[in-house]
Amino acid sequence: IVAKGTLSELFMNLRSATPGFRTALLEQLTSARVEVLLAKTIDAGGSIATLRLAMRKLGEADGDLLAHLEQAIGARGFLRLVLANGTLIELFRILEYATPDFRVVMLEQLTPTDVATLLQKVAPGEAHGIENLHFSVRALATGSDQPGRMEVVLDVHGWWRLLIVASSLNSVSKITQAMSNDFRAQLIATSTELSVLDWRGIIARGLFLNACDFATND
């Protein structure tokens, strides 16, 4: 795996292996080998969607093994990979599928500079990537002050930047409903700063029914 594969292949192989072999393979995963796999995954430059899917499958099969892998790779290792090959949306997905304790550690490592870098990489109109983001936002609400941490680091203006670039009215509604009450109130208060052009972009990405529902309910 170290010679030919990437982190995604490692995760998928571990998911398919027998419990005894998973443990033996994990014992061979040194920090030097993790660094090689990280570098190769970053150099490949491809989507990291398969990694988050592998994390989900591995967590379903063996949560303890996923926790061991997270510790071996480290929070900064995951963030290096997301900063190189992903966007803010991929970060949310990885946080959603990570173990609860590791989510806390990753959020503690996340800096405003990291957030700004990831925000810049979100493609305009990437509505397909954000439409189900409320599930990830809600997942961060399980324990600790994770929602508050993500809200503070991204801040109100960062959230609106993400929503203006990539959301539909449907996703605006669902994402804000998944936020904490205080932060939702701040977000709504600053919504008056959006331009007509901003709202047109958001409306155009959804269905007419979404616009009617939003006007009626939100």
C-alpha positions as CSV (number, residue, x, y, z in Angstrom):
1,I,0.0,0.0,0.0
2,V,2.8,2.4,0.9
3,A,4.5,1.7,-2.4
4,K,1.5,1.8,-4.8
5,G,-1.5,3.2,-2.9
6,T,-2.9,6.3,-1.1
7,L,-4.8,6.8,2.1
8,S,-8.1,6.0,0.5
9,E,-6.7,2.6,-0.5
10,L,-5.5,2.0,3.0
11,F,-8.9,2.8,4.5
12,M,-10.7,0.6,2.0
13,N,-8.3,-2.3,2.5
14,L,-8.7,-2.1,6.2
15,R,-12.5,-2.0,5.9
16,S,-12.5,-5.3,3.8
17,A,-9.9,-7.1,5.9
18,T,-10.6,-9.5,8.8
19,P,-10.5,-8.0,12.3
20,G,-7.2,-9.8,13.2
21,F,-5.5,-8.6,10.0
22,R,-6.8,-5.0,10.5
23,T,-5.0,-4.9,13.9
24,A,-1.8,-6.4,12.5
25,L,-1.8,-4.0,9.6
26,L,-2.5,-1.0,11.8
27,E,0.5,-2.0,14.1
28,Q,2.7,-1.6,11.0
29,L,1.5,1.9,10.3
30,T,4.4,4.1,11.4
31,S,4.5,7.9,11.3
32,A,7.0,7.6,8.4
33,R,4.6,5.5,6.4
34,V,1.7,7.8,7.2
35,E,3.8,10.7,5.9
36,V,4.5,8.8,2.6
37,L,0.8,8.1,2.1
38,L,-0.2,11.6,2.9
39,A,2.4,13.0,0.4
40,K,1.3,10.6,-2.3
41,T,-2.4,11.4,-1.7
42,I,-1.7,15.1,-1.9
43,D,0.5,14.7,-5.0
44,A,-2.2,12.7,-6.8
45,G,-4.3,15.9,-6.6
46,G,-7.6,14.1,-7.0
47,S,-10.9,14.3,-5.2
48,I,-10.9,13.2,-1.5
49,A,-14.5,12.2,-1.7
50,T,-13.4,8.5,-1.7
51,L,-11.6,9.1,1.6
52,R,-14.6,10.4,3.4
53,L,-16.7,7.6,2.0
54,A,-14.1,5.1,3.2
55,M,-14.1,6.8,6.7
56,R,-17.9,6.3,6.8
57,K,-17.7,2.6,5.8
58,L,-14.8,2.0,8.2
59,G,-16.6,3.7,11.0
60,E,-19.7,1.5,10.4
61,A,-17.6,-1.6,10.4
62,D,-15.1,-0.9,13.2
63,G,-15.3,2.4,15.1
64,D,-12.3,1.6,17.3
65,L,-10.2,1.0,14.2
66,L,-11.2,4.3,12.7
67,A,-10.2,6.0,15.9
68,H,-6.8,4.4,15.8
69,L,-6.3,5.4,12.2
70,E,-7.3,9.0,13.0
71,Q,-4.7,9.1,15.8
72,A,-2.1,7.7,13.5
73,I,-2.7,10.2,10.7
74,G,-3.4,13.1,13.1
75,A,-5.7,16.1,12.9
76,R,-3.1,18.2,11.2
77,G,-2.5,15.5,8.7
78,F,-6.1,15.4,7.7
79,L,-6.2,19.2,7.5
80,R,-3.1,19.2,5.3
81,L,-4.9,16.8,2.9
82,V,-8.1,18.8,2.9
83,L,-6.3,22.1,2.4
84,A,-4.4,20.6,-0.6
85,N,-7.1,18.6,-2.3
86,G,-10.4,19.7,-0.9
87,T,-12.7,22.6,0.0
88,L,-14.7,23.6,3.1
89,I,-17.4,21.2,2.0
90,E,-15.0,18.3,2.1
91,L,-13.9,19.4,5.5
92,F,-17.5,19.2,6.7
93,R,-17.9,15.8,5.3
94,I,-14.8,14.4,7.0
95,L,-15.9,16.0,10.3
96,E,-19.2,14.3,9.9
97,Y,-17.7,10.8,9.5
98,A,-14.9,11.2,12.0
99,T,-15.3,9.9,15.5
100,P,-16.7,12.5,18.0
101,D,-13.5,12.9,19.9
102,F,-11.4,13.4,16.8
103,R,-13.9,16.1,15.5
104,V,-13.1,18.1,18.6
105,V,-9.3,17.8,18.0
106,M,-9.6,18.7,14.3
107,L,-11.7,21.8,15.1
108,E,-9.2,22.9,17.7
109,Q,-6.5,22.7,15.0
110,L,-8.6,24.6,12.4
111,T,-7.4,28.2,12.1
112,P,-9.2,31.2,10.4
113,T,-6.4,31.1,7.8
114,D,-7.3,27.5,7.0
115,V,-11.0,28.4,6.7
116,A,-10.2,31.4,4.4
117,T,-8.1,29.1,2.1
118,L,-10.9,26.5,1.9
119,L,-13.6,29.0,1.3
120,Q,-11.7,30.4,-1.7
121,K,-11.7,26.9,-3.3
122,V,-15.4,26.4,-3.2
123,A,-16.6,26.6,-6.8
124,P,-19.4,29.1,-7.7
125,G,-22.7,27.2,-8.0
126,E,-21.4,24.1,-6.3
127,A,-25.0,23.5,-5.1
128,H,-24.8,19.7,-5.5
129,G,-22.0,19.7,-2.9
130,I,-23.8,21.8,-0.3
131,E,-27.4,20.6,-0.6
132,N,-27.0,18.0,2.1
133,L,-24.5,20.0,4.2
134,H,-27.0,20.4,7.0
135,F,-26.4,16.8,7.9
136,S,-22.8,17.6,8.5
137,V,-23.7,20.7,10.5
138,R,-26.1,18.7,12.6
139,A,-23.4,16.0,13.2
140,L,-21.2,18.6,14.8
141,A,-23.8,19.2,17.4
142,T,-23.1,15.9,19.1
143,G,-21.2,16.8,22.2
144,S,-18.8,19.5,23.4
145,D,-18.9,23.0,21.9
146,Q,-18.3,21.8,18.4
147,P,-21.1,23.9,16.7
148,G,-19.9,27.0,18.5
149,R,-16.3,26.3,17.5
150,M,-17.2,25.9,13.8
151,E,-19.4,28.9,13.9
152,V,-16.8,31.1,15.5
153,V,-14.0,30.1,13.2
154,L,-16.1,30.5,10.0
155,D,-18.0,33.5,11.4
156,V,-21.2,35.0,10.1
157,H,-19.6,36.6,7.0
158,G,-17.8,33.4,6.1
159,W,-21.0,31.4,6.3
160,W,-22.7,34.0,4.0
161,R,-19.8,33.8,1.6
162,L,-20.2,30.0,1.4
163,L,-24.0,30.3,1.0
164,I,-23.8,33.0,-1.6
165,V,-21.3,31.0,-3.7
166,A,-22.8,27.6,-3.5
167,S,-26.3,27.3,-1.9
168,S,-29.9,27.2,-3.0
169,L,-32.7,28.6,-0.9
170,N,-33.5,25.0,0.2
171,S,-30.0,24.5,1.6
172,V,-29.9,28.0,3.2
173,S,-33.1,27.0,5.1
174,K,-31.9,23.6,6.2
175,I,-28.4,24.7,7.1
176,T,-29.6,27.6,9.3
177,Q,-32.1,25.3,11.0
178,A,-29.1,23.0,12.0
179,M,-27.2,25.9,13.6
180,S,-27.3,27.0,17.2
181,N,-30.1,29.5,18.1
182,D,-27.8,32.4,18.8
183,F,-25.7,32.0,15.7
184,R,-28.8,31.5,13.5
185,A,-30.2,34.8,14.8
186,Q,-26.9,36.5,13.9
187,L,-27.0,35.0,10.4
188,I,-30.5,36.2,9.9
189,A,-29.7,39.7,11.1
190,T,-26.9,40.1,8.6
191,S,-28.9,38.7,5.7
192,T,-30.1,42.2,4.9
193,E,-26.5,43.0,3.8
194,L,-26.8,40.7,0.8
195,S,-27.4,42.3,-2.6
196,V,-30.2,41.6,-5.0
197,L,-27.6,39.9,-7.2
198,D,-26.6,37.6,-4.3
199,W,-30.2,36.6,-3.7
200,R,-30.8,36.0,-7.4
201,G,-27.8,33.6,-7.6
202,I,-29.1,31.7,-4.6
203,I,-32.7,31.5,-6.0
204,A,-31.5,30.5,-9.4
205,R,-29.9,27.3,-8.1
206,G,-33.1,25.9,-6.6
207,L,-36.6,25.0,-7.7
208,F,-39.5,27.4,-7.9
209,L,-41.2,25.4,-5.2
210,N,-38.1,26.1,-2.9
211,A,-38.6,29.8,-3.5
212,C,-42.3,29.6,-2.6
213,D,-41.5,27.6,0.6
214,F,-38.7,30.0,1.6
215,A,-40.9,33.0,1.1
216,T,-43.7,31.4,3.1
217,N,-41.8,29.8,6.0
218,D,-38.4,31.5,6.3
